């Protein structure tokens, strides 16, 4: 296992749909894992994806790829859940809550029945709620039940800022926090371009009321809707984001990434999963960063927490 016992770098993906297969393809391209297993209700789909990936092995990195069942989770370092009902046109992530909570309960029970004792990474939407469901059902320590959170929203934010200012997106430091959804918020007070605060770099007196920055954030927040309208689903971005998280975990990087984690009093918020920048390593979440937020940002974070807590309190009792 990851916890000081082995470095097998075995990952099991539950769900071989668009997100799961895009994530698997990213892992193959980047050579992050040694062993990769695809599990899906549609066993032929999982087998087909595994074969297709294996046929690219001469162009990639040596690793073992195969389809399998939940028993494969027993000795996995990391199990990543991408299975669930998809978000349809006009449907919010929270609309998915009730149907995917029951699906998540069944998946996590099957994972734990294998004897799994590694790290659980949830990517199924609504990811904050379903990460909380996974925590309750699994009985694992909270630092080992991680949601993909706002890692993709943050990437979108950094990309759009880089396009606006014509700089490499890797030189843009910025966070989207809160719900991975409609109540998420930009942390304008901590945006930096090459280490220079955005208010100075962009010569913006009041970022939160700036018309261009407001439009830019709205494009971040609504990006999934725009993509779903055009191609039916989003999967490449989150596939790469999950690969980034996988590298941070399996290689013990102590990287700072915006993941969904259980709040236990931070900012006065308790018992709800929200996306925040956190230090991630082979043990899971080592530490959640304590950002000095502006008054407006704190108010928006409280609103996001309230939105999620209301639905969490309705659904969690139904899966216990």
N, C-alpha and C positions, 0 to 999 in steps of 0.2 A: 504494500500500500504506500501511498504518498507520505504517510506520517512516519518518516525515518526508517521504513522497512524495505522499500524497494523503489526502483526507478524504471519500472516496466514501460511507463508512458503509454498505458493502454487506455483508450477512450471508447466508450460505447455511446452511440447516438440513438436516441429513441425517437423515431420519426424520420422516414426517408423521403419526405416530400421536398418541396422547393427549398425550404430553409435548411433542412437536414443535409440534403445533397449538395447545396452550395457551400455549406460549412465543411463537409467532407472534402470537397474539391479544393477548398482553401487550405485544408490541412495537408493534402497531398502536394500541392504546389509549394508549400512552405516547409515541408519536411518536419513538422512539429512533433508527430507521434511515431511510436514504433509499431503499435497495433491498433487497428481501427475496426470496430464492429458496428454494423447497421442493423437495427431492430425495427420492424414495422409490422402492423397488423396484416398488411399486404406483403406476405413473405416473398412473393415473386418480384415485387417492386424492389424490395431491399436487395434481393439477389442480383437483379439486373443492374442496380446502381453499383454494387460491389464489383461485378464483372467489368463494367464500363470503366470504373476507376482503376482497376488492376491493369487494364489494357494500356493505360497511360504510364504505367510504372517505368518503362524504359526512358521516359522523358522527365521523370520526377525524382523522388527520393525513395530509397529502399524502405519498405514497411509492409506489414501484413494487413490485408484488408479482406473482410468477409462479412457475410450476413449471419445472423444468429438469433438467439432468443434471450429472454431475461436472465437466464443462468449465466450469461457472459458478464453480467454486472458484478458477479461475486468478487473477482480480483481486479476490477477496473480502478484506476486512479481517479478517473473522472467520468461521470455519466451526464450527458447533456440531453435535455428534453426539449424537442422541437415539435412534438406531435400535438395535435389539437385541431379544433374547427378553425377555419380561416376567417379573417375579417373581410366582410363583403363590402361592396360599394355603399357609401352612406352609413355604414355601421361603425360605431365607435368601439375602441378596445374594451370598454367596460360593458358594452352590449354582449360581448362574448362571455362574460363572467360566469353566468350560471351553468351554461352547457360545458364550458371547459374545466370548471372546478371539479365536476364529477369525473371527467376524463382523467384529470390530473391525479385524483385520488386513486383510481384504479392503476394508473401507471406507476405511481410511487410505491404503492403496496407491492406490486410485482417486483420492482427493483429491490426493495428491502427484504422480500422473501428469499432472494438469492443469497443473502448474507453480506450484501454490499456495505462497505464502511469507508467509502472515499468521499469525494466532494461532488455535490449535486449542483448542476448549473441549469437554470430554467430559462428558456427563451420563448415559451408559448405565451401568447397574449390573452388577457391582460397580465403582463409579466409580474407586476408588483403583487397583485392579489394572488396569483398562482404560485409565486415563490413562497408566500405566507402559507398557502395550502400545503405545499410540499414540506415546509418546515413542520407543520402540525402533524402531518401524516407519517413522515419519516422518523421523527424522534431524534434526528441528528442534531448536533450542536449548531447554533445559528450561524456561526462563522463558516460552516461547511455547506450551507444552503444559500446559494447566490442567484440573484436574478440578473439577466443581461441589462436590466435597468435602462438608463439613458445613455448607454455607450454609443448607440447609433445616432441618437439625437445630438449628442455632443460632437460626433464626427461630422454630421450635417452642418452644425453650427460653425465649426472650424472651417469647413470647406467653403461655405457661403461667405464667411468673413474674408477668407483668403482670396476668393474671386472678386469681392468688392474692393479690396485694397491691393490686389495683384501681388500677393506674396505667397510663398510656399505654405501650404496648409499645415505642414509639420512645424512651422515657426509661429503658429497661432495657438495660444493657450486660452482655452475657454471651456466653460461647463454649462450644460443644461442639467438641472436637478429636479427632484420631485417625481411626480407620476410620469411613466412613459406613456404619455397621452395628452389629452386636451388641457390639463391643468399644470403642465410642466412650465418651468420658468428659466429664463437666461440669467446667469450671474454676471451682469454687466460690470459690477464693481471689481471683478477679478479677471476680466478679459485683458490679455496682453498680446501685443504684436512684437515679437522679438524681445520681450522683456519690458517693453514700453506700455504703460497703461493705455487702454483704448481712448480714454478722454483726452490724453495728450497726443497720442499718435494721430487720431482722427480730428483733433481740435474740436471736440464736441462738448458743449457746455453742460447739456443735460441729456445723457444717453437714453434714459428711460422714456423721454418724450420726443426723441429725434425721429422724424418721419421715416428716414431710410432704414435706421436700425430697427424700428418697430416692424416695418415691412419685412426686413430680413428675418427677424425672429418668427414672424407669422409663417413665412415660407419653410422654416425649420419645423415648426409645430405641425403644419399641415402637409408636410412632405409625403407621408404615407398615403394620405387621401389622394394626392395628385398622382402618385405612382400607380395606386390601385385602379384609379379611373382609366389610366392609359394602358396598363399591362396586366391588371388583375391581381397582382401580389407584389410584395417586396421581399427580396431574398439575398441578393448579392452583398449589399451593405452589411446586413446582420450576419451573414456567413463569415465575412472578413472580421467583423467585430468579435464573434465567438472564437475565431481562430486566435485573435489577439489575447483574449482572456485565457484561452487554453495555454498559450505560451507563457503568460505570466504565472500561471499555476504550476505547470509541469516543470518549468525551469527556475522556479523559486525566485522570481525577478524582483519582488517587492515593488511592483509597478503601481502607479496611481491611475485608476480607471473608474469611470462613473458607473457603478453597479448598484443593483437594488439590494438593500440590506435592512434588517429589522432595527427600527429606532427604539432605543430604550432610555428616553429622556433627553437625547440630544435636541437642542433648540426648544425644549419643553414638549417634545413630541414623543409619544409612547405607543408601542404595540401596533406598529404599521410598517410595512415595507415601502421604502422610497429610494429613488436613485440619488446617490451622493458620491463624490469622489472618495475612493477608499484605497488603501494599500493592500494589494492582493499578492499572496505567495502560495507555497505548496501546502500550507495549512488552511487556506481559504482567505477570509477577510481578516487581516491583521489589525487594521485600525481604520476608522472612519475619520476623515479630515474635519476639523472644526473651522469652518470658514467664517470670517467676519462679514456677515451679510448686512446690506443696507436695510433700512426700515421697510421699504417697499418690497424688497426681496424676501424678508422675513414674513411679511403679510401674505405674499404669494405662496410661500412654502407652507404656511399654516393652512391656507385654503386647499392646496394640493393634498395635504395630509388629511384634511377633513373629508374631502371627496372620496379618498381611498378608504378611510376608516369606516365611513358609513356603509359602504358596500362590503368591506371585509367583515364587519360585525354581523352582517346578514348571512354571509356565506360560510364563514369558518365553522359555526356551530353545526352546519348541515353535513360536514365532512368528517367530524370527529366520532 
